[in-house]
Amino acid sequence: MSALRPGRFLITLFILMAGMNSAVANDANNYSGLQYFAVDSNSTNQEGEQGFKTSAVVGRMGSFINNYLALEARVGFGLSDDKVTISGFDAALEHAIINQYGIEIENIFGFYLLGNMPVSNYLNVYGLVGVSSVGVGTTFDQSKIHLASGSEVGSLNETDNLTKNGLSYGLGTSFKFAGKASLNLEYMNYLDKSDFGLNTFSVGILFNF
């Protein structure tokens, strides 16, 4: 499965934010940063709903309209994939059937409205809501093993690339630790579709400029 290349990621992020920053006042408080997150995703297939654990990195750029509201864009790509193996048995043919499902987050794009609440000079909490588009790569590998001989009597390999779009929401906090740099912790529900869900817990760093 292919992931969004880092160079293309940075170029796309710059283009997305160029229009956003020009639409707000010149004295806007802008920020940018990176987040690494652990991904809990689920996908529904012929075996039912399966859970997967992967990882990804996301770049953030935003502009505060005032002290409490900001507009934000995100672009990211996956770092790892995950596979789930399910074994079965065909009694009539005396075959063991091994199905392996794989998933990888290939890219993430999104635009959000962020509501910020300063708790102190160093600590902020925030919530955000918006829309996300997530590119997902999937694989399906099936092997049929004859039980008596132990030899493989059939196999199937399929790959697919899907794009899922939907409403996103999350909660987070940021703690200023050095100048204009802040540590960021966040929970985000990027997608909650009937056949695919994507929840993340992330840690990152933000810079105000």
Backbone as ProteinMPNN parsed JSONL, in Angstrom:
{"seq_chain_A": "MSALRPGRFLITLFILMAGMNSAVANDANNYSGLQYFAVDSNSTNQEGEQGFKTSAVVGRMGSFINNYLALEARVGFGLSDDKVTISGFDAALEHAIINQYGIEIENIFGFYLLGNMPVSNYLNVYGLVGVSSVGVGTTFDQSKIHLASGSEVGSLNETDNLTKNGLSYGLGTSFKFAGKASLNLEYMNYLDKSDFGLNTFSVGILFNF", "coords_chain_A": {"N_chain_A": [[0.842, -1.186, 0.0], [0.506, 2.244, -0.713], [1.748, 5.292, 0.713], [1.117, 8.768, 1.438], [3.635, 10.802, 0.237], [6.259, 12.396, 2.156], [7.296, 14.853, 1.081], [5.285, 15.683, -0.73], [3.279, 15.911, 1.114], [4.105, 18.169, 2.676], [4.059, 20.207, 0.756], [1.362, 20.203, -0.02], [0.183, 20.907, 2.405], [1.143, 23.528, 2.767], [-0.118, 24.834, 0.602], [-2.818, 24.539, 1.284], [-2.986, 26.13, 3.587], [-2.233, 28.641, 2.741], [-4.375, 29.984, 1.514], [-6.121, 30.056, 3.707], [-4.809, 31.628, 5.696], [-4.721, 34.1, 4.448], [-7.293, 34.906, 4.611], [-7.88, 35.823, 7.12], [-7.433, 38.274, 9.766], [-4.536, 40.494, 9.76], [-3.237, 40.549, 12.177], [-3.641, 38.084, 13.263], [-3.314, 35.226, 15.387], [-1.32, 32.824, 14.522], [-0.638, 29.287, 14.117], [1.268, 26.259, 14.016], [2.066, 22.754, 13.694], [3.023, 19.366, 14.592], [1.658, 16.088, 14.915], [1.863, 12.901, 16.373], [0.088, 9.932, 16.2], [-1.608, 7.153, 17.735], [-3.686, 4.822, 16.207], [-6.942, 3.652, 16.444], [-8.88, 1.724, 14.559], [-11.773, 0.479, 12.821], [-13.156, -1.952, 10.633], [-15.673, -3.237, 8.535], [-16.192, -6.432, 7.267], [-16.618, -9.558, 5.425], [-16.401, -11.28, 7.543], [-17.475, -9.94, 9.607], [-17.213, -7.196, 11.976], [-13.961, -5.912, 12.304], [-11.17, -5.063, 14.353], [-8.425, -2.781, 14.177], [-5.056, -1.706, 14.738], [-3.058, 0.963, 14.112], [-0.656, 3.495, 13.08], [0.056, 7.018, 12.648], [1.075, 10.209, 11.266], [0.363, 13.658, 11.552], [0.15, 16.884, 10.173], [-0.513, 20.154, 11.361], [-2.031, 23.3, 10.772], [-3.113, 26.517, 11.629], [-5.261, 29.4, 12.216], [-6.092, 31.848, 14.52], [-9.181, 33.408, 14.913], [-10.171, 34.965, 16.934], [-9.594, 35.178, 20.504], [-10.792, 32.814, 21.16], [-11.696, 31.246, 19.034], [-10.643, 29.353, 16.217], [-9.544, 28.614, 12.874], [-8.648, 25.653, 11.247], [-6.454, 23.523, 9.376], [-5.59, 20.22, 8.358], [-3.195, 17.782, 7.358], [-2.133, 14.527, 6.703], [-0.371, 11.324, 6.958], [-0.171, 7.725, 6.931], [1.859, 5.608, 9.056], [2.193, 2.94, 9.645], [0.845, -0.401, 9.193], [-1.761, -2.845, 9.865], [-2.75, -6.227, 10.556], [-5.265, -8.755, 10.592], [-5.89, -12.087, 11.365], [-7.996, -14.764, 10.548], [-9.096, -17.979, 11.083], [-10.614, -20.852, 9.588], [-12.697, -23.769, 8.778], [-13.408, -26.092, 6.295], [-15.44, -28.631, 6.252], [-16.479, -30.409, 4.356], [-14.682, -30.435, 2.214], [-12.365, -30.933, 3.534], [-10.559, -28.91, 4.145], [-8.479, -26.443, 5.604], [-9.136, -23.044, 6.118], [-7.661, -19.971, 5.815], [-8.014, -16.697, 6.456], [-6.787, -13.484, 5.951], [-6.898, -10.157, 6.875], [-5.957, -6.877, 6.05], [-5.077, -3.462, 6.855], [-4.383, -0.029, 6.185], [-3.798, 3.342, 6.967], [-3.694, 5.674, 4.556], [-3.756, 8.42, 3.857], [-4.77, 11.58, 5.298], [-6.988, 14.267, 5.258], [-8.285, 17.397, 6.315], [-10.594, 19.953, 7.512], [-11.303, 22.242, 10.116], [-13.195, 23.749, 12.783], [-12.058, 25.255, 15.62], [-12.604, 25.502, 19.047], [-11.366, 27.352, 21.649], [-10.288, 27.377, 25.062], [-8.707, 29.256, 27.323], [-7.045, 28.25, 30.215], [-5.013, 29.001, 31.912], [-2.037, 31.059, 31.804], [-0.411, 29.224, 30.676], [-1.766, 26.917, 30.056], [-4.15, 25.499, 27.91], [-7.397, 24.318, 26.971], [-9.312, 22.621, 24.476], [-11.889, 22.146, 22.001], [-12.886, 20.635, 18.932], [-14.48, 20.636, 15.721], [-15.368, 19.385, 12.527], [-14.757, 18.469, 9.095], [-13.495, 15.499, 7.571], [-11.388, 13.723, 5.289], [-10.419, 10.531, 4.571], [-8.004, 8.408, 3.326], [-7.826, 4.99, 2.688], [-6.093, 1.963, 2.612], [-6.645, -1.406, 1.802], [-6.204, -4.962, 2.295], [-6.754, -8.352, 1.331], [-6.106, -11.631, 1.98], [-6.28, -15.018, 1.24], [-5.846, -18.375, 2.122], [-6.04, -21.83, 1.318], [-5.692, -24.851, 2.874], [-4.975, -28.237, 2.498], [-5.899, -30.625, 4.777], [-4.992, -33.271, 5.175], [-2.659, -33.605, 3.598], [-1.28, -31.269, 4.064], [-0.643, -29.413, 2.163], [-0.923, -26.426, 0.16], [-3.898, -25.68, -1.467], [-5.23, -23.727, -2.73], [-5.467, -20.168, -3.267], [-6.032, -16.648, -2.635], [-5.73, -13.259, -3.416], [-6.348, -9.938, -2.735], [-6.503, -6.403, -3.204], [-7.391, -3.076, -2.251], [-8.312, 0.375, -2.537], [-9.725, 2.901, -0.708], [-11.751, 5.83, -0.142], [-12.911, 7.634, 2.533], [-15.296, 9.88, 3.796], [-16.392, 12.314, 6.2], [-18.016, 13.609, 9.211], [-16.079, 15.04, 11.836], [-14.768, 15.141, 15.187], [-13.359, 16.304, 18.298], [-11.32, 16.475, 21.343], [-8.894, 18.307, 23.207], [-5.761, 19.306, 24.76], [-3.305, 21.809, 25.439], [-0.043, 22.62, 26.521], [2.029, 25.194, 27.34], [5.487, 25.235, 27.177], [7.945, 26.33, 26.49], [8.794, 29.382, 25.477], [7.157, 30.066, 22.564], [6.342, 27.527, 22.121], [4.384, 24.583, 22.505], [3.269, 21.664, 24.227], [1.121, 19.108, 23.092], [-1.82, 17.24, 23.655], [-4.303, 14.947, 22.572], [-7.585, 13.682, 21.827], [-9.282, 12.313, 19.078], [-12.039, 11.806, 17.0], [-12.056, 10.88, 13.936], [-13.583, 9.638, 11.927], [-16.773, 8.039, 11.826], [-18.276, 5.829, 10.509], [-20.707, 3.488, 9.165], [-19.393, 1.278, 8.092], [-16.758, 1.757, 8.586], [-14.524, 3.05, 10.97], [-12.6, 5.562, 12.701], [-10.541, 6.356, 15.236], [-8.388, 8.333, 17.273], [-5.575, 8.749, 19.472], [-3.363, 11.181, 20.412], [-0.076, 12.703, 20.544], [1.763, 15.703, 20.441], [3.466, 18.625, 19.104], [3.197, 22.148, 19.159], [3.632, 25.325, 17.554], [3.423, 28.753, 17.966], [3.071, 31.641, 15.9]], "CA_chain_A": [[0.0, 0.0, 0.0], [1.296, 3.45, -0.807], [1.386, 6.377, 1.619], [1.404, 10.087, 0.923], [5.044, 11.08, 0.432], [6.447, 13.559, 3.009], [7.431, 16.077, 0.308], [3.958, 16.069, -1.207], [2.547, 16.302, 2.324], [4.443, 19.534, 3.054], [3.591, 21.115, -0.287], [-0.094, 20.285, 0.087], [-0.135, 21.644, 3.626], [1.396, 24.943, 2.514], [-1.159, 25.347, -0.291], [-4.069, 24.609, 2.045], [-2.97, 27.199, 4.569], [-2.018, 29.933, 2.107], [-5.68, 30.624, 1.391], [-6.72, 30.269, 5.02], [-4.174, 32.73, 6.396], [-5.042, 35.354, 3.787], [-8.682, 35.238, 4.867], [-8.037, 36.334, 8.47], [-6.779, 39.566, 9.987], [-3.091, 40.438, 9.744], [-2.717, 40.337, 13.519], [-4.124, 36.793, 13.752], [-2.355, 34.375, 16.067], [-1.214, 31.601, 13.73], [0.094, 28.203, 14.75], [1.501, 25.054, 13.218], [2.642, 21.704, 14.513], [2.972, 17.972, 14.162], [1.122, 15.136, 15.88], [1.968, 11.458, 16.145], [-1.001, 9.289, 16.918], [-1.989, 5.748, 17.653], [-4.985, 4.757, 15.549], [-7.87, 2.541, 16.605], [-9.831, 1.752, 13.451], [-12.541, -0.746, 12.615], [-13.655, -2.122, 9.281], [-16.615, -4.342, 8.432], [-15.983, -7.297, 6.104], [-17.488, -10.739, 5.425], [-16.29, -11.94, 8.838], [-18.012, -9.038, 10.623], [-16.387, -6.025, 12.266], [-12.617, -6.223, 12.781], [-10.44, -3.926, 14.894], [-7.039, -2.669, 13.74], [-4.256, -0.683, 15.423], [-1.991, 1.469, 13.249], [-0.12, 4.779, 13.527], [0.108, 8.034, 11.592], [1.546, 11.541, 11.639], [-0.481, 14.692, 10.959], [0.57, 18.273, 10.293], [-1.604, 21.09, 11.661], [-1.81, 24.738, 10.629], [-4.36, 27.209, 11.928], [-5.266, 30.838, 12.481], [-7.116, 32.269, 15.461], [-10.028, 34.543, 14.559], [-10.096, 35.735, 18.169], [-8.964, 34.376, 21.549], [-11.554, 31.607, 21.455], [-12.035, 30.484, 17.836], [-9.6, 29.244, 15.192], [-9.749, 27.752, 11.713], [-7.485, 24.766, 11.177], [-6.349, 22.503, 8.33], [-4.689, 19.117, 8.685], [-2.812, 16.821, 6.323], [-1.299, 13.505, 7.319], [-0.195, 10.054, 6.272], [0.038, 6.597, 7.822], [3.216, 5.124, 9.273], [2.216, 1.483, 9.781], [-0.41, -1.093, 8.906], [-2.09, -3.911, 10.807], [-3.445, -7.351, 9.925], [-6.028, -9.657, 11.452], [-6.002, -13.407, 10.749], [-9.139, -15.564, 11.002], [-9.005, -19.338, 10.537], [-11.86, -21.606, 9.523], [-12.575, -25.168, 8.354], [-14.411, -26.607, 5.365], [-15.493, -30.071, 6.552], [-16.785, -31.183, 3.15], [-13.475, -30.55, 1.398], [-11.256, -31.191, 4.437], [-9.611, -27.821, 3.969], [-8.386, -25.319, 6.539], [-9.212, -21.781, 5.39], [-7.033, -18.895, 6.581], [-8.285, -15.37, 5.899], [-6.011, -12.408, 6.574], [-7.347, -8.824, 6.471], [-4.998, -5.834, 6.39], [-5.549, -2.096, 6.66], [-3.391, 1.028, 6.363], [-4.242, 4.712, 6.72], [-2.784, 6.211, 3.546], [-3.689, 9.877, 3.992], [-5.848, 12.26, 6.014], [-7.159, 15.684, 4.991], [-9.433, 17.893, 7.059], [-10.763, 21.351, 7.903], [-11.99, 22.216, 11.391], [-13.392, 24.919, 13.628], [-11.533, 24.937, 16.938], [-13.003, 26.367, 20.144], [-10.272, 27.341, 22.616], [-10.574, 27.927, 26.375], [-7.501, 29.412, 28.134], [-7.177, 27.957, 31.636], [-3.997, 29.842, 32.529], [-1.093, 31.558, 30.797], [0.358, 28.11, 30.137], [-2.6, 25.769, 29.751], [-5.391, 25.674, 27.154], [-8.162, 23.153, 26.554], [-10.042, 22.977, 23.265], [-12.683, 21.171, 21.275], [-12.931, 20.975, 17.513], [-15.43, 19.916, 14.887], [-15.132, 19.692, 11.121], [-14.924, 17.366, 8.144], [-12.25, 14.822, 7.23], [-11.334, 12.748, 4.208], [-9.392, 9.555, 4.947], [-7.677, 7.385, 2.341], [-7.576, 3.72, 3.363], [-5.692, 0.827, 1.788], [-7.031, -2.68, 2.41], [-5.769, -6.19, 1.632], [-7.406, -9.603, 1.731], [-5.349, -12.807, 1.541], [-6.905, -16.271, 1.667], [-5.146, -19.62, 1.792], [-6.746, -23.07, 1.618], [-4.704, -25.898, 3.148], [-5.536, -29.584, 2.624], [-5.481, -31.083, 6.1], [-4.286, -34.555, 5.133], [-1.319, -33.474, 3.012], [-0.634, -30.041, 4.521], [-0.28, -28.58, 1.022], [-1.863, -25.368, -0.195], [-4.689, -26.075, -2.632], [-5.849, -22.543, -3.324], [-5.149, -18.891, -2.618], [-6.691, -15.467, -3.187], [-5.116, -12.019, -2.944], [-7.065, -8.767, -3.221], [-6.176, -5.109, -2.605], [-8.355, -2.03, -2.595], [-8.069, 1.709, -1.987], [-10.999, 3.556, -0.46], [-11.756, 7.158, 0.467], [-14.059, 7.818, 3.405], [-15.478, 11.276, 4.196], [-17.427, 12.45, 7.208], [-17.901, 14.55, 10.314], [-15.038, 14.743, 12.814], [-14.818, 15.955, 16.402], [-12.339, 15.891, 19.245], [-10.972, 17.279, 22.508], [-7.46, 18.299, 23.439], [-5.169, 20.292, 25.659], [-1.946, 22.19, 25.099], [0.687, 23.19, 27.654], [3.188, 25.967, 26.887], [6.643, 24.864, 27.986], [9.153, 27.072, 26.12], [8.514, 30.438, 24.521], [5.906, 29.891, 21.83], [6.17, 26.095, 21.87], [3.446, 23.928, 23.417], [3.014, 20.226, 24.123], [-0.283, 18.916, 22.757], [-2.42, 15.917, 23.817], [-5.604, 15.058, 21.917], [-8.404, 12.572, 21.341], [-9.999, 12.751, 17.882], [-12.836, 10.86, 16.231], [-12.007, 11.384, 12.567], [-14.701, 9.088, 11.164], [-17.614, 7.055, 12.496], [-19.186, 5.341, 9.481], [-21.239, 2.157, 9.444], [-18.446, 0.247, 7.668], [-15.377, 2.14, 8.899], [-14.37, 4.048, 12.024], [-11.208, 5.962, 12.939], [-10.341, 7.11, 16.47], [-6.965, 8.508, 17.516], [-5.014, 9.406, 20.648], [-2.141, 11.731, 19.83], [0.81, 13.627, 21.244], [2.408, 16.523, 19.425], [4.044, 19.899, 19.49], [2.655, 23.284, 18.423], [4.381, 26.559, 17.589], [2.696, 29.973, 17.607], [3.889, 32.626, 15.177]], "C_chain_A": [[0.882, 1.243, 0.0], [0.801, 4.482, 0.18], [1.744, 7.697, 0.972], [2.845, 10.427, 1.226], [5.216, 12.342, 1.274], [6.588, 14.863, 2.241], [6.1, 16.583, -0.198], [3.089, 16.538, -0.049], [2.814, 17.765, 2.676], [3.955, 20.549, 2.025], [2.087, 21.309, -0.197], [-0.507, 21.098, 1.296], [0.067, 23.139, 3.432], [0.308, 25.549, 1.647], [-2.481, 25.516, 0.456], [-4.09, 25.834, 2.947], [-2.753, 28.572, 3.956], [-3.331, 30.694, 1.969], [-6.297, 30.932, 2.728], [-6.123, 31.492, 5.712], [-4.472, 34.073, 5.746], [-6.458, 35.813, 4.088], [-8.916, 35.811, 6.264], [-7.23, 37.603, 8.634], [-5.274, 39.399, 10.065], [-2.498, 40.159, 11.116], [-3.192, 39.012, 14.11], [-2.986, 36.021, 14.396], [-2.322, 33.04, 15.344], [-0.425, 30.54, 14.49], [0.278, 27.069, 13.748], [2.131, 24.008, 14.118], [2.502, 20.339, 13.879], [2.411, 17.117, 15.293], [1.435, 13.716, 15.429], [0.812, 10.81, 16.875], [-1.12, 7.805, 16.663], [-3.428, 5.686, 17.184], [-5.723, 3.491, 15.953], [-8.904, 2.655, 15.498], [-10.579, 0.434, 13.392], [-13.102, -0.752, 11.205], [-14.552, -3.349, 9.245], [-16.375, -5.125, 7.145], [-16.88, -8.525, 6.233], [-17.425, -11.522, 6.732], [-16.937, -11.115, 9.957], [-17.082, -7.851, 10.831], [-15.057, -6.452, 12.869], [-11.952, -4.942, 13.277], [-8.982, -3.95, 14.474], [-6.35, -1.547, 14.523], [-3.091, -0.302, 14.524], [-1.474, 2.78, 13.841], [-0.025, 5.725, 12.35], [0.716, 9.31, 12.152], [0.718, 12.567, 10.878], [0.145, 16.057, 11.199], [-0.637, 19.173, 10.482], [-1.156, 22.512, 11.365], [-3.137, 25.438, 10.831], [-4.155, 28.681, 12.184], [-6.413, 31.161, 13.428], [-7.856, 33.492, 14.93], [-10.086, 35.516, 15.725], [-9.475, 34.824, 19.219], [-9.605, 33.002, 21.723], [-11.864, 30.74, 20.242], [-10.877, 30.507, 16.839], [-10.096, 28.375, 14.051], [-8.479, 26.938, 11.508], [-7.593, 23.801, 10.007], [-5.343, 21.452, 8.768], [-4.426, 18.263, 7.451], [-1.896, 15.79, 6.967], [-1.189, 12.254, 6.484], [0.125, 8.963, 7.285], [1.49, 6.184, 7.903], [3.297, 3.596, 9.331], [0.867, 0.908, 9.405], [-0.645, -2.168, 9.956], [-2.872, -4.987, 10.062], [-4.13, -8.2, 10.985], [-6.204, -10.976, 10.701], [-7.148, -14.193, 11.387], [-9.08, -16.914, 10.301], [-10.362, -20.033, 10.587], [-11.61, -23.009, 8.99], [-13.738, -25.518, 7.444], [-14.441, -28.124, 5.506], [-15.698, -30.905, 5.293], [-15.533, -31.438, 2.321], [-12.237, -30.888, 2.215], [-10.131, -30.174, 4.234], [-9.645, -26.909, 5.191], [-8.359, -24.042, 5.708], [-8.672, -20.67, 6.284], [-7.263, -17.586, 5.85], [-7.491, -14.317, 6.667], [-6.446, -11.067, 5.989], [-6.322, -7.797, 6.944], [-5.555, -4.455, 6.106], [-4.403, -1.124, 6.924], [-4.052, 2.37, 6.09], [-3.252, 5.347, 5.754], [-2.658, 7.728, 3.64], [-4.918, 10.391, 4.725], [-5.825, 13.732, 5.625], [-8.357, 16.18, 5.799], [-9.393, 19.379, 7.31], [-11.666, 21.397, 9.128], [-12.161, 23.625, 11.966], [-12.992, 24.516, 15.039], [-12.01, 25.971, 17.951], [-12.017, 26.235, 21.285], [-10.705, 27.978, 23.935], [-9.275, 28.032, 27.172], [-7.801, 29.141, 29.608], [-6.207, 28.788, 32.456], [-3.102, 30.376, 31.419], [-0.353, 30.427, 30.097], [-0.521, 26.967, 29.614], [-3.873, 26.173, 29.02], [-6.081, 24.317, 26.99], [-9.004, 23.566, 25.348], [-10.896, 21.814, 22.789], [-12.715, 21.579, 19.816], [-13.916, 20.075, 16.784], [-15.181, 20.327, 13.443], [-15.399, 18.485, 10.25], [-13.55, 16.811, 7.773], [-12.461, 13.903, 6.042], [-10.15, 11.826, 4.495], [-9.223, 8.537, 3.828], [-7.227, 6.113, 3.047], [-7.174, 2.668, 2.334], [-6.033, -0.466, 2.503], [-6.469, -3.852, 1.603], [-6.592, -7.353, 2.172], [-6.627, -10.755, 1.112], [-6.01, -14.046, 2.109], [-6.066, -17.457, 1.199], [-6.011, -20.804, 2.187], [-5.718, -24.192, 1.713], [-5.419, -27.242, 3.276], [-4.99, -30.217, 3.896], [-4.658, -32.361, 6.052], [-2.847, -34.403, 4.653], [-0.558, -32.261, 3.537], [-0.243, -29.111, 3.396], [-1.358, -27.535, 0.741], [-2.581, -25.748, -1.481], [-5.397, -24.884, -3.275], [-5.476, -21.283, -2.56], [-5.86, -17.76, -3.353], [-6.051, -14.236, -2.576], [-5.842, -10.833, -3.574], [-6.573, -7.522, -2.489], [-7.203, -4.082, -3.064], [-7.93, -0.73, -1.936], [-9.394, 2.443, -1.905], [-10.78, 4.952, 0.09], [-13.047, 7.327, 1.239], [-14.107, 9.277, 3.866], [-16.548, 11.362, 5.28], [-17.101, 13.481, 8.26], [-16.843, 14.076, 11.298], [-15.201, 15.648, 14.03], [-13.764, 15.436, 17.374], [-12.152, 16.871, 20.381], [-9.47, 17.205, 22.715], [-7.033, 19.341, 24.443], [-3.76, 20.591, 25.192], [-1.313, 22.909, 26.287], [1.941, 23.879, 27.135], [4.375, 25.668, 27.789], [7.9, 25.64, 27.642], [8.802, 28.121, 25.075], [7.158, 30.277, 23.877], [5.649, 28.428, 21.466], [5.273, 25.485, 22.935], [3.403, 22.43, 23.146], [1.519, 20.02, 23.976], [-0.693, 17.457, 22.961], [-3.847, 15.987, 23.296], [-6.254, 13.696, 21.684], [-9.223, 13.091, 20.167], [-10.762, 11.576, 17.275], [-12.911, 11.404, 14.813], [-13.2, 10.903, 11.753], [-15.46, 8.083, 12.018], [-18.69, 6.616, 11.509], [-19.663, 3.936, 9.838], [-20.254, 1.048, 9.097], [-16.997, 0.588, 7.972], [-15.371, 3.226, 9.965], [-12.904, 4.333, 12.274], [-11.143, 6.874, 14.161], [-8.85, 7.182, 16.763], [-6.699, 9.133, 18.88], [-3.625, 9.886, 20.248], [-1.365, 12.58, 20.83], [1.549, 14.418, 20.184], [2.983, 17.791, 19.996], [3.48, 20.98, 18.571], [3.562, 24.484, 18.597], [3.489, 27.711, 17.159], [3.62, 30.931, 16.888], [3.013, 33.755, 14.676]], "O_chain_A": [[1.916, 1.262, 0.669], [-0.394, 4.561, 0.466], [2.574, 7.748, 0.065], [3.251, 10.347, 2.385], [4.421, 13.273, 1.143], [6.065, 15.888, 2.679], [5.811, 17.776, -0.109], [2.269, 17.443, -0.2], [1.88, 18.521, 2.942], [3.489, 21.629, 2.388], [1.59, 22.432, -0.285], [-1.445, 21.892, 1.222], [-0.754, 23.937, 3.885], [-0.149, 26.659, 1.918], [-3.177, 26.516, 0.28], [-5.116, 26.505, 3.053], [-3.061, 29.579, 4.593], [-3.403, 31.887, 2.263], [-6.94, 31.971, 2.882], [-6.862, 32.31, 6.26], [-4.476, 35.094, 6.434], [-6.799, 36.972, 3.852], [-10.028, 36.241, 6.571], [-6.443, 37.971, 7.763], [-4.775, 38.321, 10.388], [-1.403, 39.608, 11.228], [-3.153, 38.831, 15.327], [-1.83, 36.15, 13.993], [-3.21, 32.21, 15.537], [0.355, 30.853, 15.39], [-0.461, 26.947, 12.771], [2.666, 24.332, 15.178], [1.947, 20.18, 12.791], [2.653, 17.382, 16.47], [1.29, 13.375, 14.255], [0.576, 11.103, 18.047], [-0.803, 7.279, 15.596], [-4.289, 6.403, 17.694], [-5.194, 2.387, 15.82], [-9.715, 3.581, 15.497], [-10.088, -0.596, 13.853], [-13.471, 0.286, 10.656], [-14.237, -4.376, 9.846], [-16.355, -4.548, 6.058], [-17.797, -8.54, 7.054], [-18.302, -12.343, 7.003], [-16.949, -11.536, 11.114], [-16.263, -7.537, 9.968], [-15.013, -7.241, 13.812], [-12.141, -3.871, 12.701], [-8.366, -5.015, 14.42], [-6.984, -0.568, 14.915], [-2.24, -1.133, 14.209], [-1.814, 3.132, 14.971], [-0.025, 5.299, 11.195], [0.852, 9.467, 13.365], [0.406, 12.374, 9.702], [0.614, 16.349, 12.299], [-1.668, 18.98, 9.837], [-0.025, 22.886, 11.674], [-4.16, 25.024, 10.285], [-3.03, 29.152, 12.347], [-7.561, 30.796, 13.176], [-7.239, 34.486, 14.546], [-10.055, 36.732, 15.537], [-8.886, 33.801, 18.871], [-9.027, 32.124, 22.363], [-12.264, 29.589, 20.411], [-10.224, 31.532, 16.642], [-10.955, 27.513, 14.235], [-7.371, 27.468, 11.585], [-8.678, 23.318, 9.683], [-4.37, 21.754, 9.46], [-5.306, 18.051, 6.617], [-0.976, 16.151, 7.701], [-1.826, 12.128, 5.438], [0.632, 9.245, 8.371], [2.261, 6.373, 6.962], [4.36, 3.025, 9.09], [-0.127, 1.627, 9.308], [0.188, -2.371, 10.839], [-3.559, -4.712, 9.078], [-3.649, -8.343, 12.109], [-6.616, -10.984, 9.541], [-7.254, -14.275, 12.611], [-9.022, -16.984, 9.073], [-11.15, -19.826, 11.51], [-10.464, -23.403, 8.772], [-14.9, -25.276, 7.773], [-13.588, -28.824, 4.96], [-15.144, -31.999, 5.181], [-15.348, -32.532, 1.789], [-11.167, -31.109, 1.648], [-8.949, -30.513, 4.163], [-10.71, -26.636, 5.743], [-7.643, -23.963, 4.709], [-9.175, -20.457, 7.387], [-6.758, -17.391, 4.745], [-7.529, -14.277, 7.897], [-6.38, -10.854, 4.778], [-5.872, -7.837, 8.089], [-6.4, -4.287, 5.227], [-3.556, -1.369, 7.783], [-4.777, 2.525, 5.107], [-2.087, 5.538, 6.102], [-1.556, 8.262, 3.514], [-5.96, 9.737, 4.768], [-4.774, 14.372, 5.655], [-9.341, 15.456, 5.95], [-8.329, 19.999, 7.326], [-12.671, 20.689, 9.19], [-11.393, 24.543, 11.679], [-13.522, 23.551, 15.59], [-11.842, 27.173, 17.743], [-11.838, 25.148, 21.835], [-11.403, 28.992, 23.939], [-8.775, 27.016, 27.655], [-8.713, 29.74, 30.178], [-6.532, 29.229, 33.559], [-3.376, 30.171, 30.237], [0.261, 30.636, 29.05], [-0.065, 26.145, 28.82], [-4.588, 27.076, 29.453], [-5.414, 23.288, 26.883], [-9.367, 24.735, 25.217], [-10.653, 20.657, 23.132], [-12.582, 22.762, 19.502], [-14.154, 18.929, 17.166], [-14.826, 21.472, 13.166], [-16.165, 17.592, 10.614], [-12.573, 17.552, 7.674], [-13.552, 13.378, 5.818], [-9.018, 12.286, 4.645], [-10.184, 7.881, 3.428], [-6.348, 6.155, 3.908], [-7.836, 2.506, 1.309], [-5.74, -0.611, 3.69], [-6.281, -3.752, 0.39], [-7.059, -7.335, 3.311], [-6.498, -10.853, -0.108], [-6.273, -14.125, 3.309], [-5.639, -17.529, 0.046], [-6.64, -20.8, 3.245], [-4.972, -24.453, 0.77], [-6.355, -27.378, 4.064], [-3.778, -30.331, 4.075], [-3.712, -32.511, 6.826], [-1.928, -34.992, 5.222], [0.671, -32.221, 3.465], [0.428, -28.108, 3.638], [-2.536, -27.732, 1.04], [-1.942, -26.098, -2.473], [-6.096, -25.049, -4.275], [-5.205, -21.325, -1.361], [-6.237, -17.886, -4.519], [-5.849, -14.171, -1.363], [-5.939, -10.735, -4.797], [-6.262, -7.577, -1.299], [-7.801, -4.213, -4.132], [-7.267, -0.738, -0.899], [-10.099, 2.591, -2.904], [-9.754, 5.231, 0.711], [-14.139, 7.186, 0.689], [-13.091, 9.841, 4.273], [-17.499, 10.579, 5.283], [-16.062, 14.139, 8.217], [-16.715, 12.882, 11.568], [-15.702, 16.768, 13.926], [-13.332, 14.286, 17.289], [-12.739, 17.953, 20.394], [-8.844, 16.182, 22.44], [-7.834, 20.148, 24.913], [-3.095, 19.731, 24.614], [-1.963, 23.702, 26.969], [2.816, 23.232, 26.558], [4.295, 25.822, 29.008], [8.851, 25.622, 28.424], [8.544, 27.788, 23.919], [6.129, 30.342, 24.549], [4.827, 28.137, 20.598], [5.379, 25.817, 24.116], [3.487, 21.985, 22.002], [0.73, 20.679, 24.655], [-0.006, 16.545, 22.502], [-4.543, 16.972, 23.542], [-5.586, 12.705, 21.391], [-9.795, 14.179, 20.24], [-10.207, 10.498, 17.066], [-13.725, 12.279, 14.516], [-13.77, 11.668, 10.975], [-14.871, 7.368, 12.829], [-19.86, 6.976, 11.645], [-19.091, 3.278, 10.707], [-20.266, -0.008, 9.729], [-16.098, -0.192, 7.657], [-16.118, 4.2, 9.876], [-12.056, 3.461, 12.086], [-11.62, 8.008, 14.134], [-8.123, 6.216, 16.533], [-7.487, 9.937, 19.378], [-2.8, 9.092, 19.795], [-1.908, 13.094, 21.807], [1.923, 13.873, 19.145], [2.989, 18.006, 21.208], [3.305, 20.766, 17.371], [4.188, 24.655, 19.643], [2.866, 27.651, 16.099], [4.803, 31.032, 17.213], [3.509, 34.687, 14.042]]}, "name": "protein", "num_of_chains": 1, "seq": "MSALRPGRFLITLFILMAGMNSAVANDANNYSGLQYFAVDSNSTNQEGEQGFKTSAVVGRMGSFINNYLALEARVGFGLSDDKVTISGFDAALEHAIINQYGIEIENIFGFYLLGNMPVSNYLNVYGLVGVSSVGVGTTFDQSKIHLASGSEVGSLNETDNLTKNGLSYGLGTSFKFAGKASLNLEYMNYLDKSDFGLNTFSVGILFNF"}
